[in-house]
């Protein structure tokens, strides 16, 4: 690995991983653990395999073509990239409202600040990263530091909850039940929507592309999935230890409940740190990646990208301030992530077969076949989940819920 590019490789990995580890990631992992118990380990194992196949495919193709995903899509079929960009940007904005809310919640748990004040302070910290001279390196280090912090705190909580490790290993390979919706949901939450492109576009932004960098790109992609998977496994073990001891997880805020039941008041404070770190890094990842998809709309977005990223963050914070957290819409967007992943992965696989786009790069046949299987699987189950969640949104009298109603209560 070229020492000059080391920061960018690991920065891309942690940007993708911390983009995945948001408030929704924490909640969905806890909810599925309380539903499936140790058998959720099987869903995590399958999702990691799917994540690896999809991520390696997308990162290899984007960097080999030396073009952002939307430009590759437009070369596959004119207009396809524009459609993909609209999906990614709109989904990124919805998620950013939820991420901003998570920032506010985290600072309220830690310091008793008003949620809105905490949201604006966190937005300000995010914006500072894009004001400094070398915003790319600042973003890389910020993601890496908070990524290590989250894993360290989660490791402590997992130990305190005393999960049944032998039973967990057994049920991971021989589950009592298999929940395909759980698999698709956590795949969508790990690499769906904008998330998998966060690292790939960061590598392009750092000038890393071409077949000569393939091994380093692979290593970065695998590291990204590894970091996100370690965090999910640790949270799964923490939640499993809690439920196996007979404690009831609070459905109003499952993740906070796990931290507090496992480690008491200190655990509750750790929850504040983890949800803030998870949310603020997701704000940065969603904003950076969404704007990277907007670059093709006008040259000024490329030359002034940091200003557009700052505007994206401010817009999400303003929407949160005036409308609160759109919980039901956020859940639908999470389900939609898996569908977007199937759509974008399918486009990348088509691009991999076109030599004018890929130049000298030849995508491995085994990855091509596995990629097609993953695309079909994600499309079928992702569509089912998406329409189910969409029905819940439109059947509701209001898709909005004030974030204060979701604040975990300390007992």
C-alpha positions in Angstrom: 0.0 0.0 0.0 1.4 3.4 -1.0 2.1 5.2 2.3 0.8 8.5 0.7 -2.6 6.9 0.2 -2.8 5.0 3.5 -5.0 7.7 5.1 -7.3 7.8 2.2 -7.7 4.0 2.0 -8.6 3.7 5.7 -10.5 7.0 5.7 -12.7 5.6 2.9 -13.2 2.4 4.9 -14.2 4.2 8.1 -16.3 6.8 6.2 -18.4 3.9 4.7 -18.5 2.0 8.0 -19.5 5.0 10.2 -22.1 6.0 7.6 -23.7 2.6 8.1 -23.5 2.8 11.9 -26.3 5.4 12.4 -29.3 5.6 14.8 -31.3 3.2 12.5 -28.4 0.7 12.6 -28.5 0.7 16.4 -32.3 0.3 16.6 -32.8 -2.4 14.0 -30.0 -4.6 15.4 -31.6 -4.4 18.9 -35.1 -5.0 17.6 -34.2 -8.1 15.5 -32.1 -9.5 18.4 -35.1 -9.3 20.8 -37.2 -11.0 18.1 -34.9 -13.8 16.9 -32.6 -14.2 19.9 -29.3 -16.1 19.1 -30.7 -17.1 15.7 -30.2 -13.5 14.6 -26.5 -14.4 14.3 -27.4 -16.4 11.2 -28.9 -13.3 9.6 -25.8 -11.3 10.5 -23.5 -14.0 8.9 -25.5 -14.1 5.7 -25.7 -10.3 5.5 -21.9 -10.0 5.9 -21.4 -12.3 2.9 -23.9 -10.3 0.8 -22.3 -7.1 1.9 -18.8 -8.3 0.9 -20.0 -9.4 -2.6 -21.9 -6.1 -3.3 -19.2 -3.8 -1.8 -16.3 -5.4 -3.6 -18.2 -5.3 -6.9 -19.2 -1.6 -6.6 -15.9 -0.3 -5.3 -13.9 -2.3 -7.9 -16.0 -1.0 -10.8 -16.2 2.6 -9.7 -12.4 2.9 -9.1 -11.5 0.9 -12.2 -13.7 3.1 -14.4 -12.4 6.1 -12.6 -15.8 7.7 -12.7 -18.5 8.3 -10.0 -21.4 5.9 -10.1 -23.8 8.3 -11.7 -21.5 8.8 -14.7 -21.0 5.1 -15.1 -24.8 4.6 -15.0 -25.3 7.3 -17.7 -22.9 5.5 -19.9 -24.8 2.3 -19.5 -28.0 4.1 -20.4 -28.4 7.8 -20.8 -30.5 9.3 -18.0 -30.0 6.3 -15.7 -27.3 8.1 -13.7 -29.6 11.1 -13.2 -32.3 8.9 -11.9 -29.9 7.1 -9.5 -28.6 10.5 -8.3 -32.1 11.7 -7.5 -32.8 8.5 -5.5 -29.5 8.7 -3.6 -29.7 12.5 -2.8 -33.4 12.4 -1.7 -32.8 9.3 0.5 -29.6 10.9 1.9 -31.6 14.0 2.9 -34.3 12.0 4.7 -31.6 10.0 6.5 -29.8 13.1 7.5 -32.8 14.5 9.3 -32.8 11.3 11.4 -29.1 11.5 11.9 -29.3 15.1 13.0 -32.0 14.0 15.5 -29.7 11.3 16.8 -27.0 13.9 17.3 -29.4 16.0 19.4 -30.5 13.0 21.4 -26.9 12.0 22.2 -26.0 15.5 23.5 -29.1 15.6 25.6 -28.3 12.3 27.2 -24.7 13.4 27.9 -25.2 17.1 28.9 -28.9 17.7 29.3 -29.0 20.0 26.3 -32.2 20.8 24.4 -32.4 18.3 21.5 -32.6 21.1 18.9 -29.6 23.0 20.4 -27.6 19.7 20.4 -28.6 19.1 16.8 -27.3 22.6 15.7 -24.0 22.2 17.7 -23.4 18.8 16.0 -24.2 20.3 12.6 -21.6 23.0 13.4 -19.0 20.4 14.3 -19.7 18.6 11.0 -19.5 21.8 9.0 -16.1 22.7 10.6 -14.6 19.6 8.9 -15.4 21.0 5.5 -14.1 24.5 6.3 -10.5 23.4 7.0 -7.9 23.4 4.3 -7.7 19.6 3.8 -11.3 18.6 4.4 -10.7 15.1 3.0 -8.1 14.2 5.6 -10.0 15.9 8.4 -13.1 13.7 7.5 -10.9 10.6 7.3 -9.4 11.1 10.8 -12.8 12.1 12.3 -14.4 8.9 11.0 -11.5 6.7 12.2 -11.4 8.2 15.7 -15.1 8.0 16.3 -15.3 4.6 14.7 -12.7 3.2 17.2 -14.5 5.0 20.1 -17.9 3.4 19.2 -16.4 -0.1 19.0 -14.5 0.3 22.3 -17.6 1.4 24.2 -19.7 -1.3 22.5 -17.2 -3.9 23.5 -17.4 -2.9 27.1 -21.3 -3.0 27.1 -21.2 -6.4 25.3 -18.9 -7.9 28.1 -21.1 -6.4 30.8 -24.3 -8.1 29.4 -22.7 -11.5 29.6 -24.1 -13.1 26.4 -24.3 -16.9 25.9 -21.4 -17.2 23.5 -21.6 -21.0 22.9 -25.3 -20.9 22.1 -24.7 -17.9 19.9 -22.1 -19.7 17.8 -24.4 -22.8 17.5 -27.5 -20.8 16.5 -25.4 -18.7 14.0 -24.8 -21.8 11.9 -27.9 -23.8 13.0 -30.7 -21.2 13.5 -34.1 -22.0 15.0 -35.7 -19.6 12.4 -34.6 -17.7 9.3 -36.0 -14.3 8.8 -35.3 -13.1 5.2 -36.7 -9.6 5.9 -34.3 -9.2 8.7 -31.4 -10.1 6.4 -32.5 -7.6 3.7 -33.2 -4.9 6.2 -29.7 -5.1 7.8 -28.0 -5.4 4.4 -29.9 -2.2 3.3 -28.8 -0.6 6.6 -25.1 -1.6 6.1 -24.5 -0.9 2.4 -27.8 0.3 1.0 -28.6 3.6 -0.6 -25.7 6.1 -0.5 -23.7 4.1 2.1 -21.6 1.8 -0.1 -20.8 4.7 -2.5 -19.4 6.8 0.4 -16.1 5.0 0.5 -15.8 4.4 -3.3 -16.4 8.1 -4.1 -14.0 9.1 -1.3 -11.3 7.1 -3.0 -12.0 8.8 -6.3 -11.9 12.2 -4.5 -8.5 11.3 -3.2 -7.3 10.5 -6.7 -7.2 6.7 -6.2 -8.4 4.7 -9.2 -7.2 2.2 -11.9 -6.5 -1.5 -11.9 -3.1 -0.9 -10.4 -4.8 0.0 -7.1 -7.2 -3.0 -7.1 -5.6 -4.8 -4.1 -5.7 -1.7 -1.9 -9.3 -1.0 -3.0 -10.3 -4.5 -2.1 -8.5 -4.2 1.3 -10.3 -0.9 2.0 -13.7 -2.3 1.0 -13.3 -5.4 3.2 -12.0 -3.3 6.1 -15.2 -1.1 5.8 -17.5 -4.1 6.0 -15.4 -5.6 8.8 -15.7 -2.4 11.0 -19.5 -2.2 10.5 -19.9 -5.9 11.1 -17.9 -5.8 14.3 -20.1 -3.1 15.6 -23.2 -5.0 14.7 -22.0 -8.2 16.3 -21.0 -6.4 19.5 -24.4 -4.7 19.7 -26.1 -8.1 18.9 -24.2 -9.8 21.8 -25.0 -7.0 24.2 -28.7 -7.1 23.4 -28.7 -10.9 23.5 -27.1 -10.9 26.9 -29.8 -8.6 28.2 -32.8 -10.5 26.8 -31.4 -13.9 27.8 -31.2 -12.6 31.4 -35.0 -12.0 31.2 -34.9 -8.2 31.0 -37.5 -6.5 28.9 -36.1 -4.1 26.2 -38.0 -0.8 26.0 -39.6 -0.7 22.6 -39.6 3.1 22.6 -35.8 3.2 22.4 -34.4 -0.3 22.2 -30.7 0.6 21.9 -30.7 2.9 24.9 -32.5 0.2 26.9 -29.8 -2.3 26.1 -27.0 0.0 27.2 -28.7 0.9 30.5 -29.8 -2.6 31.4 -26.3 -4.0 30.7 -24.2 -1.3 32.4 -26.5 0.9 34.5 -26.2 4.7 34.5 -22.7 4.5 33.0 -24.1 2.4 30.2 -26.8 5.1 29.6 -24.0 7.7 29.2 -22.2 5.4 26.9 -25.3 5.2 24.8 -25.3 9.0 24.5 -21.7 8.9 23.3 -22.3 6.1 20.8 -25.5 7.5 19.3 -23.9 10.9 18.9 -20.8 9.4 17.3 -22.9 7.2 15.1 -25.2 10.0 14.1 -22.6 12.7 13.5 -20.4 10.5 11.3 -23.5 9.5 9.4 -24.3 13.1 8.8 -20.9 13.6 7.3 -21.1 10.5 5.2 -24.6 11.1 3.9 -23.8 14.8 3.0 -20.4 14.0 1.3 -21.9 11.1 -0.7 -25.1 12.9 -1.7 -23.2 15.9 -3.0 -20.8 13.6 -4.8 -23.8 12.3 -6.8 -24.9 15.9 -7.5 -21.6 16.8 -9.1 -22.8 15.7 -12.6 -25.6 18.2 -12.5 -23.4 21.3 -12.9 -19.6 22.0 -12.9 -19.9 24.5 -10.0 -20.9 21.7 -7.7 -17.5 20.0 -8.3 -15.5 23.2 -7.9 -17.4 24.3 -4.8 -18.3 20.9 -3.4 -17.5 21.7 0.2 -20.0 24.6 0.2 -22.7 22.4 -1.2 -21.9 19.8 1.5 -22.3 22.5 4.2 -25.6 23.6 2.6 -26.8 20.0 2.7 -26.1 19.7 6.4 -27.7 23.1 7.2 -30.8 22.1 5.1 -31.2 18.8 7.0 -30.9 20.6 10.3 -33.4 23.2 9.4 -35.9 20.5 8.3 -35.4 18.7 11.6 -35.8 22.0 13.5 -39.2 22.8 11.9 -40.7 19.4 11.3 -39.1 17.1 13.9 -38.0 13.6 13.1 -40.0 11.9 10.3 -40.0 8.5 12.0 -42.3 6.5 9.7 -40.8 8.1 6.6 -37.3 7.3 7.9 -38.3 3.6 8.4 -39.6 3.5 4.8 -36.4 5.1 3.6 -34.5 2.3 5.4 -36.5 -0.3 3.6 -35.9 1.5 0.4 -32.2 1.3 0.9 -32.1 -2.4 0.0 -34.1 -1.7 -3.2 -31.7 1.1 -4.2 -28.8 -1.2 -3.6 -30.3 -3.8 -5.9 -30.9 -1.2 -8.6 -27.4 0.4 -8.3 -25.6 -3.0 -8.1 -27.4 -4.2 -11.2 -26.2 -1.1 -13.1 -22.6 -1.6 -11.9 -22.8 -5.3 -13.1 -24.0 -4.2 -16.5 -21.2 -1.7 -16.7 -18.7 -4.4 -15.8 -19.5 -6.1 -19.1 -18.8 -3.1 -21.2 -15.2 -2.7 -22.2 -15.5 1.0 -23.3 -16.4 1.8 -19.7 -14.1 -0.6 -17.9 -11.1 -0.2 -20.3 -8.6 -3.0 -19.4 -10.3 -4.1 -16.2 -12.0 -7.6 -16.3 -14.4 -8.3 -13.5 -14.0 -11.8 -12.1 -16.7 -14.2 -13.4 -17.4 -15.5 -9.9 -18.0 -12.0 -8.6 -20.2 -11.3 -11.6 -22.3 -14.5 -11.0 -22.6 -13.9 -7.2 -23.4 -10.2 -7.9 -26.3 -11.2 -10.1 -27.7 -13.6 -7.5 -27.4 -10.9 -4.8 -29.1 -8.3 -7.1 -32.1 -10.6 -7.7 -32.4 -11.5 -4.0 -32.2 -7.9 -2.9 -34.7 -6.8 -5.6 -37.3 -9.4 -4.7 -37.2 -9.1 -0.9 -36.3 -5.4 -1.0 -39.4 -4.6 -3.1 -41.6 -6.6 -0.7 -40.2 -4.8 2.3 -40.4 -1.4 0.7 -44.0 -1.7 -0.3 -44.9 -3.0 3.1 -43.3 0.0 4.8 -44.8 2.4 2.2 -48.3 1.1 3.0 -47.6 1.8 6.7 -46.6 5.4 5.9 -49.6 6.2 3.7 -52.1 4.5 6.1 -50.9 6.7 8.9 -52.7 9.9 9.8 -49.3 11.6 10.0 -45.9 10.3 9.0 -44.2 12.7 11.5 -43.4 12.3 15.1 -41.6 14.7 17.3 -38.2 13.5 18.3 -38.9 14.3 22.0 -41.4 11.5 22.0 -38.6 9.0 21.3 -36.2 10.2 24.0 -35.1 7.3 26.1 -36.2 7.7 29.7 -33.6 7.0 32.4 -35.0 4.8 35.2 
